[in-house]
Amino acid sequence: MTSPCSPSIRIFRGPPPAAARAPCALAIGNFDGVHRGHRALLARVAQAARELGLVPAAMTFEPHPREFFQPDAAPARVANLRDKIVGLRSAGIERVFVLHFNARLAQLPAERFLDEVLIDGCAMRWLIVGDDFRFGARRAGDIALLRARAPQRGVAVHALDTILQDGERISSSAVRAALIAGDLKRAQDLLGHRYHISGRVLHGAKLGRRIGYPTLNLRIPHKRPAASGIYAVLVHGLGAPRPGVASIGLRPTIEAGGRWLLEVHLFDFAQEIYGHLVRVEFLQKLRDEAKFDTVAELTAAIEDDATRARAIIGEWMMTSA
């Protein structure tokens, strides 16, 4: 299928059908956040594809394998699938194979994964992975197995050394830690851009409208997002960037055991935009999410958050002009 993100990238849920296969240069990974380390790896894919006349491609997994094996101990997510695909596209990838990680895939021996999924199924002819890449049942496959077996099938194998910044490995774990700590500057340095979440605006419970702070709502599809709390934000996709204040959380004042939601109150904006695709860009964290005893206390906190966010965004716009 063709992705709604761009007509220049094709998304396949698993290996493509035979009629749609094209010899490709491939990178494999979870690509959570598509950070600067990922981009170095993807740049090598794009370069090899140009030189060898192949299609630049990437393979990723949904859910994250650790979410399958240890759902309660899996790492928090940096990015949703939409933002991951946008990041891959911006790095020059033209095909993305999204493999559903389930019991069958988890039990597939490494040799069969290489032969049946990668080489036969995805027409892989050139491969690059991180130096710590493991694959197949019980994580038995590694770079040594790839280098021993893949060239017999006409596939060149490369490994990318760890990418460091100030002596620290650039990784999804580092981005995740920065977001959990509310350190958006550190996250931006690792990602190569300001942190953002995109999605389509959904109908909500309309409580914000009733208390004077209407919000646009975006679904958080995974159970544990890395970012949470209250933020000053800019929203893109509605003409000029729109300033606002956002909350990522479980809304403990409103409901117990609720689902994760991104709610954004846009300043001086009253249009109905249900169904619009927007990108919420995070400028500064204001505070952690809190539970209030009454809706009145919640309203007062939102008013204070909005005042602070206006000041932060106003100062940011002056220094960025």
Secondary structure, DSSP 4 states (H G I P E B T S, - for coil): -B-TT-TT-EEESSSPPGGG---EEEEES--TT--HHHHHHHHHHHHHHHHHT-EEEEEEEES-HHHHH-TTTPPPBS--HHHHHHHHHHTT--EEEEEE--HHHHTS-HHHIIIIIIIIIH-EEEEEEETT--BSGGG-B-HHHHHHHGGGGT-EEEEEPPPEETTEE--HHHHHHHHHTT-HHHHHHHHTS--EEEEE-B----HHHHTT---EEEE--SS-BS--EEEEEEEESSSS-EEEEEEEE--TTT-SS---EEEEEETT-----TT-EEEEEEEEEEE-----SSHHHHHHHHHHHHHHHHHHHHHHHHHH-
